[in-house]
C-alpha cells in the first residue's frame, strides 16, 4: 500500500534544494515539546541546529550521534517551541506510518557537507 505520487516538479524546482550529508554530533531535548528534539549536525565547513519530531519514535535517541544522514540545509529558519531550526532531516517511511522511520543515509561514509543530487 503506497501513497499517491505527489504533483510533478521541474528540475529547476528540485535544483533549488541544497541537500547535503552531515554527521549528527548531538541530540538535545526540547523541553517544551513532547515530540521534537534538536539535532546538532556537522556539515564540514558549517553546522546546523535541526529540529525533528522523532522524540517518541526512538527508544535510544543518543544512538543517532555519529550517524550520517541527508538534510536540506537551505530551508528558511524557523523557531519551534522557542528553538531555532535551520534545516530538515530526510527520513524514510514516516509519512507512510513506518515507526521508527529510517534515516536516509549514504551507502558508505562520505565527507560531511557533500551534496546529494
Legacy VTK file of the C-alpha trace (Angstrom):
# vtk DataFile Version 3.0
C-alpha trace
ASCII
DATASET POLYDATA
POINTS 117 float
0.000 0.000 0.000
1.788 3.110 -1.185
0.776 6.734 -1.044
-0.250 8.503 -4.247
2.514 10.225 -6.190
2.708 13.967 -5.484
2.288 16.562 -8.285
5.142 16.881 -10.778
8.010 19.281 -10.129
10.565 20.567 -12.606
14.307 20.023 -12.450
14.578 23.732 -11.628
12.322 23.180 -8.580
14.459 20.274 -7.425
17.706 22.149 -8.078
16.683 24.845 -5.576
17.065 22.367 -2.692
20.533 22.129 -1.142
20.639 18.548 0.146
23.813 17.577 1.988
25.184 14.777 4.081
26.100 15.601 7.664
27.033 13.828 10.870
24.764 14.147 13.893
27.015 15.330 16.749
24.400 15.779 19.492
20.738 15.130 20.213
19.204 17.590 22.681
15.815 17.575 24.324
13.406 20.396 23.505
11.719 20.811 26.909
8.550 22.498 25.653
7.758 19.652 23.243
6.797 16.016 23.676
7.641 15.253 20.013
10.594 17.394 18.914
14.327 17.005 19.534
17.208 19.203 18.430
19.944 17.657 16.309
23.301 19.393 16.045
24.754 18.434 12.677
28.301 18.848 11.320
28.469 19.676 7.608
32.238 20.183 7.474
32.522 23.926 6.802
29.415 24.734 8.855
26.988 23.216 11.331
23.247 23.469 11.813
20.646 23.097 14.538
17.870 20.981 13.040
14.657 20.097 14.853
12.750 16.940 14.037
9.736 15.173 15.506
11.314 11.853 16.471
11.277 12.066 20.280
8.551 9.458 20.737
9.522 7.080 17.944
13.012 6.099 19.120
13.894 4.414 22.411
17.560 5.499 22.278
17.966 8.942 20.716
21.646 9.004 21.718
22.238 6.189 19.194
21.816 8.805 16.451
25.049 10.550 17.497
27.762 9.739 14.971
25.270 8.744 12.260
25.429 10.377 8.850
22.171 11.374 7.170
20.785 13.626 4.444
19.461 17.092 5.284
18.031 20.113 3.473
20.347 22.943 4.556
18.760 25.901 2.738
15.295 25.696 4.282
14.230 29.029 5.763
14.994 29.074 9.534
12.011 28.595 11.825
11.522 28.693 15.591
9.733 25.705 17.069
8.999 25.672 20.814
11.446 28.553 21.211
14.357 26.753 19.486
15.684 27.697 16.031
15.628 25.041 13.299
17.931 25.613 10.329
17.041 22.734 8.030
15.222 19.442 7.689
16.317 15.833 8.079
15.262 13.319 5.450
13.722 10.154 6.779
12.181 7.178 5.060
8.739 5.873 5.891
7.373 8.359 8.448
4.780 9.774 6.041
3.601 6.197 5.424
3.365 5.254 9.098
6.692 3.412 9.441
7.870 3.844 13.033
10.609 4.356 13.718
11.323 5.895 10.362
14.688 5.120 8.785
17.357 7.757 8.267
18.236 8.497 4.643
21.939 7.613 4.803
24.867 7.189 2.416
25.930 3.655 1.485
29.375 4.289 2.994
30.932 7.172 4.994
31.349 10.349 2.948
32.859 13.740 3.827
30.481 15.976 5.771
28.905 18.618 3.582
28.884 16.690 0.292
25.811 17.383 -1.791
23.191 14.885 -2.903
21.778 15.096 -6.374
LINES 1 118
117 0 1 2 3 4 5 6 7 8 9 10 11 12 13 14 15 16 17 18 19 20 21 22 23 24 25 26 27 28 29 30 31 32 33 34 35 36 37 38 39 40 41 42 43 44 45 46 47 48 49 50 51 52 53 54 55 56 57 58 59 60 61 62 63 64 65 66 67 68 69 70 71 72 73 74 75 76 77 78 79 80 81 82 83 84 85 86 87 88 89 90 91 92 93 94 95 96 97 98 99 100 101 102 103 104 105 106 107 108 109 110 111 112 113 114 115 116
